[in-house]
């Protein structure tokens, strides 16, 4: 019984910092439609939206670089120090976004500064995600590892919830002119307060017992990335993450939690405030569903739960988006359709934190998890909104863009079906 409170404190401290990073990172996505006007020429709204989504995607593209840099540091020097560095970098970059001049004031210089800060955010996020996965998994009780670590997957949803709810409230309280003038800056400037709180939480963290054991046994890897690439099993499982588990989870997350709101605002032409509240409601449902999926994977295994989520995503994405314009006047129907995608996300991401760490050896786990996971989330999931928008604009058919995430989900399903091993109950000290 004494381990449960300890793990709860560890999970709270680790997850709070990850929540701050997701809040900072996803506030940009929530404001993508507004940034199309604020930081790009206002004479072509379609091009502005594509540029805005591309800028969001660039933050995802550089995540693997952050994963390689911070992952190697985490495998050589420990998990805790990386947490302190990544949260500081993310916090400063996000606060600076709130101080930027707009395109109308500084022209393309403002756009360039926004892109630079977005790239810095992506580097920090790349170091954060893999490390948080490994840190929690290495502390969690073996029999409840899926459920206990699933709470980390709440942080993306909480980040969306906090940023979306805040923006909806600001839009409700402020006039359109006031929001465009200064209201959009509030979420970014508020991150300074959240940064100070997260520092306190992260300074209280202890080092992972698995890494401490490696240090005591003098088994710490001196060149984690090289060791990962030279070991055949580690290398093959990194490819499995890239094309399978992480690709599927990333595409589902952005198809459900990011692009849905953009689609409802731009294609369906729904009221932005209504879309915001629908997003909040669907995200609230994600929390219990993710925990239940993690707990389910503790009972029947990680593999069947993940495969079920990927299959649901493959068969649901195109039909759901095709029905949204037809049912736009029926809010409960729209919400129900959004909820189907939320279930798919939960089934894949609920077991994911445990699964990722269970696939790899302790010496190079941080790097082996972080690099392919961020590659997939950044290059496949993060670019999905932009690719969907680009294909739709080129063809003139909004639904045509959804072929892209559907194809990626089918690829992930096939890869996982043929190559994903069952990992439930594995000893993470080895």
PyMOL commands that set and color helices and strands:
alter all, ss='L'
color gray80, all
select helices_A, chain A and resi 2-30+32-38+45-61+63-77+79-97+103-106+108-139+142-173+176-181+183-203+209-216+224-230+232-266+272-300+302-324+331-350+352-358+362-382+384-395+398-419
alter helices_A, ss='H'
color red, helices_A
deselect
rebuild
show_as cartoon
